């Protein structure tokens, strides 16, 4: 059964992006020792917040990669997959192609 989820107002549905299982030294990190990733992909967005009778659209769109705070949002499970619902104001940055390549090795 597939569930169609549409966040309300300025809320965003995010799927956490999994981190690599191996550290730089080749050590495999078990699931119990891993922290939840703070990077995710926007899966669905609300219509925007109402201010003074006008709807303010969100700055993110479906498919954007974002970074969010460690203790923000609410975890939910849909069809045995884990997602996070958070407000747009809890999103710290939107990653673009330039940001991803800038963080790579030189």
VOBA-1610 file (N, C-alpha, C; in pm, whole numbers, padded with zeros to 5 digits, always signed):
BEGIN
Unk+00084-00118+00000Unk+00000+00000+00000Unk+00089+00124+00000Unk+00065+00215-00090Unk+00142+00337-00099Unk+00063+00453-00039Unk+00131+00533+00039Unk+00067+00646+00106Unk+00115+00775+00039Unk+00022+00864+00006Unk+00055+00993-00050Unk+00059+01094+00064Unk+00175+01155+00088Unk+00192+01248+00200Unk+00212+01389+00146Unk+00131+01482+00193Unk+00146+01623+00158Unk+00158+01703+00287Unk+00277+01757+00314Unk+00294+01838+00435Unk+00207+01965+00427Unk+00169+02016+00542Unk+00087+02137+00548Unk+00174+02260+00571Unk+00128+02372+00520Unk+00189+02504+00538Unk+00337+02506+00503Unk+00425+02537+00599Unk+00568+02550+00570Unk+00648+02427+00613Unk+00582+02312+00616Unk+00651+02189+00656Unk+00707+02116+00535Unk+00813+02037+00561Unk+00885+01967+00456Unk+00903+01822+00498Unk+00882+01727+00406Unk+00907+01586+00430Unk+01044+01553+00373Unk+01133+01498+00458Unk+01272+01474+00420Unk+01308+01328+00442Unk+01383+01272+00346Unk+01440+01139+00362Unk+01587+01158+00394Unk+01629+01104+00508Unk+01770+01116+00547Unk+01857+01041+00447Unk+01972+01099+00414Unk+02069+01033+00327Unk+02167+00958+00415Unk+02186+00832+00386Unk+02272+00748+00468Unk+02419+00782+00445Unk+02494+00778+00552Unk+02637+00802+00543Unk+02708+00673+00507Unk+02832+00685+00465Unk+02912+00567+00433Unk+02933+00483+00558Unk+02942+00352+00540Unk+02959+00261+00654Unk+03104+00243+00694Unk+03197+00291+00613Unk+03338+00272+00642Unk+03403+00407+00669Unk+03485+00413+00774Unk+03558+00535+00807Unk+03680+00547+00716Unk+03752+00658+00722Unk+03870+00681+00637Unk+03975+00572+00653Unk+03994+00522+00772Unk+04095+00421+00797Unk+04052+00282+00757Unk+03933+00267+00700Unk+03884+00137+00658Unk+03808+00063+00766Unk+03784+00128+00880Unk+03712+00065+00990Unk+03563+00071+00961Unk+03494-00041+00974Unk+03350-00046+00953Unk+03280-00005+01081Unk+03190+00094+01070Unk+03121+00147+01187Unk+02986+00076+01199Unk+02958+00011+01313Unk+02828-00058+01329Unk+02713+00041+01341Unk+02592-00006+01307Unk+02473+00080+01311Unk+02449+00141+01447Unk+02480+00069+01554Unk+02454+00119+01689Unk+02543+00236+01726Unk+02658+00249+01659Unk+02751+00357+01691Unk+02735+00478+01600Unk+02655+00465+01496Unk+02637+00574+01401Unk+02541+00678+01455Unk+02569+00804+01420Unk+02473+00911+01447Unk+02381+00921+01328Unk+02259+00969+01350Unk+02168+00989+01238Unk+02224+01100+01151Unk+02219+01081+01019Unk+02273+01184+00930Unk+02194+01314+00939Unk+02261+01425+00916Unk+02198+01556+00918Unk+02181+01610+00777Unk+02194+01522+00679Unk+02174+01559+00540Unk+02057+01479+00486Unk+01975+01542+00404Unk+01859+01472+00351Unk+01816+01525+00217Unk+01718+01455+00160Unk+01659+01495+00032Unk+01513+01530+00056Unk+01470+01642+00002Unk+01331+01686+00018Unk+01242+01597-00069Unk+01144+01532-00005Unk+01054+01441-00076Unk+00919+01507-00107Unk+00873+01598-00022Unk+00746+01668-00042Unk+00750+01799+00036Unk+00676+01899-00012Unk+00671+02028+00057Unk+00526+02074+00069Unk+00503+02160+00168Unk+00372+02221+00184Unk+00356+02339+00089Unk+00239+02400+00093Unk+00209+02511+00002Unk+00274+02642+00045Unk+00316+02652+00170Unk+00378+02775+00218Unk+00300+02835+00333Unk+00363+02925+00404Unk+00304+02991+00521Unk+00218+03108+00477Unk+00106+03129+00548Unk+00020+03245+00521Unk+00067+03363+00605Unk+00096+03476+00540Unk+00134+03599+00609Unk+00056+03715+00549Unk-00020+03785+00632Unk-00098+03901+00590Unk-00189+03869+00472Unk-00249+03752+00474Unk-00344+03715+00370Unk-00283+03661+00242Unk-00151+03655+00234Unk-00084+03603+00114Unk+00000+03481+00152Unk+00006+03385+00060Unk+00085+03265+00083Unk+00229+03290+00040Unk+00323+03259+00130Unk+00466+03276+00102Unk+00522+03140+00062Unk+00567+03123-00063Unk+00617+02993-00107Unk+00749+02957-00037Unk+00778+02827-00032Unk+00900+02780+00032Unk+01020+02802-00060Unk+01138+02813+00001Unk+01263+02831-00075Unk+01320+02700-00126Unk+01270+02587-00075Unk+01319+02456-00120Unk+01213+02392-00208Unk+01258+02295-00289Unk+01164+02221-00374Unk+01196+02073-00364Unk+01106+01991-00413Unk+01125+01846-00410Unk+01252+01811-00487Unk+01335+01727-00428Unk+01461+01686-00490Unk+01582+01759-00437Unk+01564+01872-00367Unk+01677+01947-00312Unk+01745+01867-00203Unk+01878+01880-00194Unk+01954+01821-00082Unk+01975+01931+00021Unk+01949+01899+00146Unk+01955+01999+00252Unk+02033+01947+00372Unk+02075+02040+00456Unk+02131+02009+00587Unk+02037+02066+00691Unk+02019+01992+00802Unk+01930+02037+00908Unk+01995+02007+01041Unk+01943+02068+01147Unk+01998+02051+01281Unk+01983+01910+01335Unk+02069+01875+01428Unk+02072+01740+01484Unk+01944+01703+01557Unk+01884+01796+01626Unk+01767+01765+01710Unk+01639+01832+01659Unk+01628+01852+01528Unk+01510+01918+01473Unk+01414+01817+01411Unk+01291+01857+01394Unk+01192+01777+01324Unk+01136+01661+01403Unk+01046+01587+01338Unk+00981+01470+01396Unk+01002+01351+01304Unk+01051+01240+01359Unk+01070+01118+01282Unk+00937+01047+01265Unk+00910+01000+01142Unk+00790+00921+01115Unk+00828+00804+01026Unk+00747+00700+01026Unk+00765+00585+00938Unk+00647+00576+00844Unk+00676+00566+00714Unk+00575+00550+00612Unk+00618+00434+00524Unk+00533+00332+00513Unk+00565+00214+00432Unk+00701+00156+00470Unk+00728+00144+00599Unk+00853+00087+00651Unk+00978+00166+00614Unk+00963+00292+00579Unk+01078+00380+00554Unk+01072+00495+00652Unk+01188+00539+00697Unk+01195+00646+00796Unk+01210+00781+00726Unk+01127+00877+00769Unk+01130+01013+00716Unk+01134+01111+00832Unk+01155+01237+00799Unk+01160+01344+00896Unk+01069+01456+00847Unk+00983+01507+00934Unk+00902+01623+00901Unk+00956+01741+00980Unk+00990+01849+00909Unk+01041+01967+00977Unk+00988+02092+00910Unk+00996+02202+00983Unk+00954+02331+00929Unk+01067+02386+00842Unk+01031+02470+00748Unk+01133+02528+00659Unk+01238+02605+00739Unk+01198+02670+00846Unk+01293+02749+00926Unk+01397+02662+00996Unk+01373+02530+01006Unk+01470+02439+01068Unk+01576+02390+00969Unk+01558+02421+00841Unk+01657+02385+00739Unk+01771+02486+00747Unk+01893+02434+00758Unk+02010+02522+00772Unk+02062+02570+00638Unk+02081+02478+00542Unk+02131+02515+00411Unk+02073+02424+00304Unk+02075+02474+00182Unk+02038+02395+00065Unk+02168+02371-00011Unk+02199+02243-00038Unk+02324+02210-00107Unk+02305+02215-00257Unk+02404+02269-00326Unk+02401+02270-00471Unk+02523+02194-00523Unk+02536+02180-00652Unk+02649+02109-00712Unk+02782+02169-00673Unk+02790+02301-00663Unk+02914+02369-00625Unk+02954+02335-00483Unk+02857+02330-00392Unk+02887+02301-00251Unk+02938+02160-00235Unk+02882+02064-00310Unk+02924+01925-00300Unk+03067+01909-00349Unk+03102+01971-00464Unk+03237+01956-00519Unk+03340+02033-00438Unk+03300+02142-00374Unk+03393+02220-00293Unk+03437+02145-00169Unk+03355+02054-00120Unk+03390+01982+00003Unk+03475+01859-00025Unk+03498+01825-00150Unk+03575+01707-00187Unk+03723+01725-00165Unk+03799+01617-00186Unk+03945+01623-00169Unk+04008+01707-00278Unk+04122+01766-00246Unk+04196+01848-00344Unk+04298+01764-00414
//
